Amino acid sequence: MPYKIQPIKELRDQLVRYAPRDKKVEQLDRAENFYREIDTEKKYTYKSICFFITEYRPEMHADLLFPGQEVKNDLLQFIDDLADSIVIPLEQVKESTWTIERLCEKFHVSSKTVLRWRKLGLVSRRFLIDGKKRIGFLNGSVEHFLANNPERVRRGEHFSQLTGEEREAIIQQAKKLSKKGKTSTQVARQLAAKTGRGVETIRFMLKAYDAANPDDAIFSNRNSPLSEEIKQRIYRDFRQGETVENLAGRYKRTLAMIYRIIGVYRVRRIMELPLEYIDDPEFHTTETRRKDAVFTGPALVHDADFTGNFDEDTVGSEVFIETENGSDSTGLNEIPPLSVEQETHLFRKMNYLKYKANQLRMTLDKEKPKIRVMTQIEKYYDQAVQTKQEIIAANLRLVASNARKHVSSAADFHELVSEGNLVLTKAVETFDYTRGNKFSTYANWAMMRHFAKMVSRKKRFTV
């Protein structure tokens, strides 16, 4: 805080630089005693000000008059500056003292409130406590401030008279608000407005409750680091439909933090998406709008008949198994085979969607990702997966057909179907439709080769 009275600032500079340590301590006491006696309605000459502090009557500026309020304001800053130039070990102080923490505990206020009191007239000193320079207050300084500012500390004293029921009600309301993702500041403000208490008073009480009840803390866990496993769980639960508000309440974190965690793992997942595709010269033409409409539109006939909903990683032997009468399970013959035109369309659609997603991913800023871009990448990828599932569903006959040909004592039908589905899925991902070959030929060759190796291995190990 700048000085308004230049002679007092000059006196501060002189004493800070040249006065012996013991003399500074003595002058601090005199300055504080003078501070307590100042009448803001009167005026003071610089000569009287200097004499009160140093017992010396100056010749320069001697008869200059200054308003009492300005003298009081500058003297508070003078005391703070002079105290900062010396550090007194606490054990050498004869008068009883207060630390900021003790005042907070006594009046149920926050450290910010105590620091605000300093600016309003609570004179502070600097003490050496446990080897560290810390702010403290002489007991006389505290009593003087309390006597002159009873209303400023009334709320803290009044709050200490709350009944147990009132405290419990505030704590329960704070827990409910915390579970909704509210920060400690937001909760304190909301409850202060509702109860008529001071914001800092509410904040301090909740902080004290958390310190005394670590296992049932309202906010204390918010600053503790989350493990990688918990962050992954948060993202997984979010993808499974859990709301951000519920996640914030469950893990005692702010909504902003939950959104950050989700954002980080969303970017990570997008960067790990398998977007390898079969390139097609048509993807690079300039007619983007036409390509999007033609390449990603529905298949000519088959899309209307497809009703399957297989997960991209779990298209397995449980889909088509042999029934008691030897026939395939329901559904195998209900999906018609693809025509050449439908097959080409679906393979081009799947690879084009991956191409589009990959092009967008290359523009993604991992540090500051745009939600719109991430959403579009995920949309393209989900559509590509759905298209792949359509192709797989329409070609599962190949799995059943090839499995029957290789059934033997060394390999049963169910095991072959399970393996065949994996081979089919891989074949869909690697088939180059631009060469003009039919997919069934490619997939049949891949399955026959895999089954032959599989049966051969089985026979070797069973001999």
N, C-alpha and C positions, 0 to 999 in steps of 0.2 A: 504494500500500500504506500503510495508516494506521500511525502511530507508536504504539508501546506505552509508550515512555518520554517523558513530557511535556517534561521539561527539554531533551532532545535536539531535540525539535520546536521549542521556543522558541529554542534556539540557532540552528537552521536559519533561522528567520524573521528573527532579528537579523542574521545574516551575509548572507543573500540581499538584504536591504533596504539595509543600511548599509555593509558592508565594501567597500573599494576593490577594483577588478578584480584588481590584482596580488596583493593580500592574499588574495583568494579562491583564486587559483591556488595560492598557497603553502599555504593551509589544505586545499585538495583533496589535495595531495601528502601532507600530514601525516595527514589522515584516512584515506587509503588505506593508508599504512604502518601506522597503528594497526590498521586492519581486519585486515591480514594477521597481526598478532601476537596478536589476541584469542584467549584460551583459553576455550572454551565451558563448561568445567568450573568456572571461577572466577567471582567476583563483582567488580564494579568500582564505585567511587564516582563520582558525577557530577563531583567535583572533578578526579579523574584523567582522566576522559574529556575534559572541557573543556580541561584543560592539554595533553593530547596533540595536540589539534586547533589550539588558539589560543595556547598558551604562557601562558595566563592562568588564575589560580586563582580561581574564583568564590566568593562568600560565600553566595549562595542555593543551596539544594539540595546544598550542598557534600558532606555526609557520607551522602547517600542512596546505598544499595547496589542494584545491578541485576545480574541473572544475565547471564553472558557471552553466552548464545545470544540474549537479547533485545537486548543491546548490539550484537551483530554484525548482526542483522536490521535494526535501526533505523539503524545506521551505513551500511549499504548504500544505504538509501533516502536518507539524509542526503547521501551523496556524489553520488547521481544528481540530487537536487534542486539542490544547489549547482552542479554541472556544467552543469545546464540554464539557470542564471542568467547564465552567461558563455559566449561562443563564442570559441574560440581558433583562429586561422588555422593550418592544418596545418603550414605552413612554419616557424612559430614554435616548434613542439614539438621539443625537443632529442632526446627518446627516440624510437626507432622505433615505429611505430604499425600497427594492423591495422584494416581496415574489415570490415564484416559479410560483404561479398562475398569478401574474401580468406580469411576464416576458413572460409566455406562451401567454397571451392575447396580449401583446405588439408586439411580433415578430411572432405570429401565428405558434408556435411550440409546441411540446408536453412536458410534464414534464420530460420524458426520455431524451429529447434533452438538456434540462436545466441541468439535472444531469450529462450528458456527458460533458457539458461545464465546469462544476466544475472540472472535472479531467483534463481539458485542460487549466486551469488557471483562471477560474472565482472564485475568493476568496469568501467564504461564512462565515457566522457567525451563532450563535444560539440566537434566540430571544424568549422571552416569549410572546405569542400572544393568547389572550382569555384563559389564564390559561394553555396553552399547549406549549411545547418546539418545535419550528419549525425552519427550515432552512430559512435564509434570506440573503440579500446582501445589502451592503452599496452602495449608488449611485456612489461613486467614484470607487468602485470595478467594477461595471457594465460598467461604461464609459471607464475604462482602458481596460477591456476585449474587448469591441466593437472596440476600437481604434486599438487594436492589432490583431483582428480577424474579419475584415470586411467581408471576404468571407464566414465565417461560419454562419453569420446572414443574408447574402444577400438574400438567398432564402425566408426566412420568410418575409423580408421587400418587396421583389419583389412580393411575392404572395398577399400582401395587396393591390397591384396596379392592380390586376385583374379587368377586366370589369365585369359588371353585367351579361353579356351574357356568359362570360367564366365560372363564378361561377355557373350559372344555368346549363350549359352544363355538368359540373363535377358532380353536384348534381343529375341530371337526369340519368347520366351513373351509378352513385353509386346506385341509386334506382333499376335500371335494374339488376345490378350484385347482389344486396342484395336479390332480388326476386328469383334468381337462387341458393340461399343458400350460397353465398360467405360470409365469415366473414369480419369484419371491416379491419383486417390486410390484407387479400387477396385483398379487394377492393382498399385499399390505395396503395398497391404495384402495382397493375395493372394500376390504374389511374396515379400513379407517373411515371411509365414507358411510358405511352401514352402521358402525357402532359409535361414531362421533369421537373416536380416539385419534391420537396423532399417528401419522404414517410410520415414523421412526419408532414409536412405542410398540406398534403392532409388529414391525419387522424384528425388533430386538426380542420380543417375547417368543416369537416363532423360532428365532435363532437359538434362544436359550432352551426351548423345548427340544429341538433337534440335537443339541449338544448333550442333553440329559437322557434322550431316548434314541440312541443311534440305530437300534433295530427297527424303530417305527418312525424314522425321521421323515419330515415333510419335504425338505429340500436338500439336506446335507449331501445326498448322493449325486446331485446334479453336476458337481464339479469333478467327481471321480471318473477316471478314464474307463471307457467301455472296451471290453475285449473284442477281438476280431470275430469270435464266435457269436457274441451277442449282437454285434452289428449285422452279421449275416442273417441271424434269426429275425431281426427287425425287418430287414428287406424281404425275407421270405414271407413273413406274416403279412406284410403290406401287399405283396403280390397275390396272396391268397385271400385278400379282401378286408384285412384289418384296417381300421381307420387310423389316420395319423394322430387324432386326438386320443384314441385308446392306447396307442403305442406310447405316446408322451406320458400319459398317466401311469402306465404299467412300469415303465423304466425310469420314471421321475426325471424326465428331460423336457426341455422346451420344444415347442412345435418347430421352431427354426432348426434346432439340432436334429430332430427326427427327419425333417425334410433334407437336411444336408447329408445325413447318412444314406437315405434312400437315393439321393442324387448321385452320390459317389458309387454306390453299388449298381445303380442303373447304368451309369457310364461304363463301369467295369464289365457288366454283362453284355452290353452292346458291343464293346471292343472284342469280346470273346465269341460272339455269334459266328457260327460256321457259314460264311458267305461265299465260299468257293463256288464258282459257276462255270458252265460251259459257254465260252464267248461265241457270239454270233455277230457277223458284220452288220446285220440289220440293227443291232442295238445302238450303233454309233451314227446312224443317220440323223439328220437335223429335224425331222418331223416328229418332235417329241409328243405332241398332243395326240396325233394319229396313232403313234406306236403304243402309247398308254391305253388308248381305247381298244385297239385291236389285240395287242399282246396280252393284256391283263383282263380282257373280257371273259365271259363264260365260254366253256367249250360248246360246240355246236349242239350236241344232244346230251352227252353223258353227264354234264354237271347237274342236270335236272333229276337224274336218277340216283345220284350219289347221296347217301344218307349216313355214311360212316363218320365216326368221330374218334379216330385213333390218335393216341399221343405219339409224338414223333420219336420218342425213345422206347416205346413199349409195344410196338406192333410185333407180337410174338406168337408162340404156339397156342396160346389160349384162344386165339381168334377163330381158327378153323381146326377142329379135332374130329376124329372119327367117332361116330355114334355106335350104339350097340348093334345096329343092323348093317354096319360097314359103310354107310354113306357119310358124306361130309356134313358138318354142322350147318344149321340154317344160315343163309346169307351168302354162301359161296356162289350159288347159281343165280342169285337175285341181282347181282351187279353185272350188267352186260359187258362184253369185251369192248375195248376201244377200237374205233376205226383208225386208219392211218392218219386221217386228218385230225381226229380228236387227240390222238397220241402226240402228234407233232405240236399241236396247239398247247397241250398241257406241259410238255417238256420246255417249250419256248417260254411259256408263262412263268414257270417255276424259276428258270434261269434268269429271265429278264427281271423278275422281282428281286432276286438276289443281287443282280447287277446294279439295280437302282439303289438298293439298300447299301451296297458297298460303296457306290459313288458318294452317297450322302455321308457315310461314316468317315470317309477320307477328309471331309470338310469339318468334322466335329471338333470343336475345341474342348479337350478333356478337362481343362481347368475351369472354363466357363461355358459349359454346354447349354445350348438352347433347347428348351423343353419341346418346342415345336419340331425341331430336327430329330430329337430322340424319338418322339412319338411317331414320326413318319417312318423312321428306320424300323421300329418295332412293328409297325403296320405292314410294311413290305415283307418283313421276315415272316410274320404270322401268316400272311397270305401265301408265301412260298411254301411254308410247312403244310398248310392245308392242301395246296395243289399237289405236293409230294404224296400226301396221304391218299388223295384220290387215285393217283397213278398206282400206288401200292395196292389199294383195295381192288382195283380193276385187274390186277395181275396175280392175285393170290392163288388163282387156279394153277399157275405154273409151279408154285411151291408144293401144293398137294399132289400134282401130277408127278413131279420129279421125286417127291418123297416116297411115293408108292413104288416107283421103279427101283429104289435102293433099300427097301425094307428087307431086313435079314435078321438072323440071330444076333448079329453084332450091333445092329442099330434098329431101334423101334421107330414107329411112325411119328409119335409125338416129338421125339428128340430131333428127328429129321425136319419136321415142320418148323420147330423152333430155330434150328440152324438156317433153314431155307429162308425164313422171314428176314433174318439178319443179312443174308446174302442179297436178297431182293432189295432191301432198303439201300444197301451200298451200291447196288447196280443202278438204281434210280438216280443216285447222286452223281455217278461217274459216266453215265451214258451220254455219248455225243450224238445228239439227234440231228446235227447239221450234216452228217455224212450220208443221210438218207436211208440208213439201215432200220429194220424194225426192232423195237425194243425186246420183243419176246425171244428173238434169236440170241441177242446179247445176254439176256437174263438166263435163258435156258443153258447156254454154254457155261456161264459163271456158276450156276447151281450144280450142274452135272460134274463139273471139275471139283467143286468143293465137296460134294457128297462122295465122290470116288475116293478122294483123299481121306475123308472122315471114316468111311467104311474100312479102308485099308488099314488105317491106324488102329481101329477097333479090333480088327482081326489079329494084328500083330500082338496086341496086349492081352488077347483072350486065348492065344494058343498055349 
